[in-house]
């Protein structure tokens, strides 16, 4: 898959796989934050994604499978952050700029 270049392309790809992410990986909530959320991405920007998983799917293996799946779907490097593991000093900023899918 070619790398998404814009915020709209990214959101479109994520929306297209949203239902499958819930079924396969237990995704409860999914949001983009960082440079793509703000429309300030550069050619080499990674893609910051905030995710909340249901309790049954909160495993390291599931997290890694989801990270690799998203990287392939988007065509780029994904920085996947679990919502409940965000450091307190970053939480307000991340939640404020998050664009939910």
C-alpha positions in Angstrom: 0.0 0.0 0.0 1.3 3.5 -0.8 1.7 5.8 2.1 -1.1 8.1 2.8 -0.1 11.8 2.3 -2.9 13.8 3.8 -5.1 13.8 6.9 -8.2 13.1 4.8 -6.5 10.1 3.1 -5.5 8.7 6.5 -9.0 9.2 8.0 -10.5 7.6 4.9 -8.3 4.5 5.2 -9.0 4.2 8.9 -12.7 4.6 8.5 -12.7 1.9 5.8 -11.2 -0.7 8.2 -12.8 0.6 11.5 -15.4 -2.2 11.8 -12.8 -4.9 11.1 -10.5 -3.4 13.7 -13.2 -3.7 16.3 -13.9 -7.4 15.4 -10.4 -8.6 14.9 -8.4 -6.5 17.4 -11.1 -5.4 19.9 -10.7 -1.7 19.1 -13.2 0.4 21.1 -11.9 3.8 20.2 -9.5 5.0 17.5 -8.1 8.5 17.0 -5.3 10.2 15.1 -3.2 12.8 16.9 0.0 14.7 16.3 1.1 16.1 13.0 -1.5 14.3 10.8 -4.3 15.4 13.1 -3.2 19.0 12.8 -2.5 18.8 9.1 1.2 19.6 9.6 2.7 16.3 8.6 5.8 16.1 6.5 6.9 13.4 4.0 8.7 11.5 6.7 6.2 12.0 9.6 5.2 8.9 11.5 1.4 8.5 12.1 0.3 8.8 15.7 -2.7 6.7 16.5 -4.4 6.6 19.9 -6.3 3.4 20.6 -8.5 1.9 23.3 -8.9 -1.8 23.3 -11.5 -3.9 25.1 -10.3 -5.9 28.1 -10.2 -9.3 26.3 -7.8 -7.9 23.6 -5.3 -6.0 25.9 -2.4 -8.3 25.2 1.1 -7.5 23.9 0.6 -9.8 20.9 -2.7 -8.1 19.9 -1.1 -4.7 20.3 1.8 -5.6 18.0 -0.5 -7.3 15.4 -2.7 -4.2 15.4 0.4 -1.9 15.0 1.7 -3.9 12.0 -1.7 -4.2 10.5 -2.2 -0.4 10.6 1.3 0.2 9.2 0.5 -2.0 6.2 -2.9 -0.5 5.7 -1.6 3.1 5.9 1.7 2.4 4.2 3.8 4.1 6.8 5.3 4.0 10.3 2.7 3.9 13.0 3.2 5.1 16.5 0.4 3.3 18.3 -0.4 4.6 21.8 -2.8 2.9 24.2 -5.3 5.4 25.6 -4.9 4.2 29.2 -1.1 4.3 29.0 -0.7 8.0 28.0 1.5 9.9 30.4 -0.5 12.3 32.5 1.6 15.3 31.4 0.7 14.6 27.7 -2.9 13.4 28.1 -4.7 16.8 27.9 -2.8 17.8 24.7 -3.3 14.5 23.0 -7.0 14.3 23.8 -7.5 17.9 22.7 -6.0 17.4 19.3 -7.3 13.8 18.7 -9.4 13.3 15.6 -11.7 10.3 16.3 -12.4 7.8 13.6 
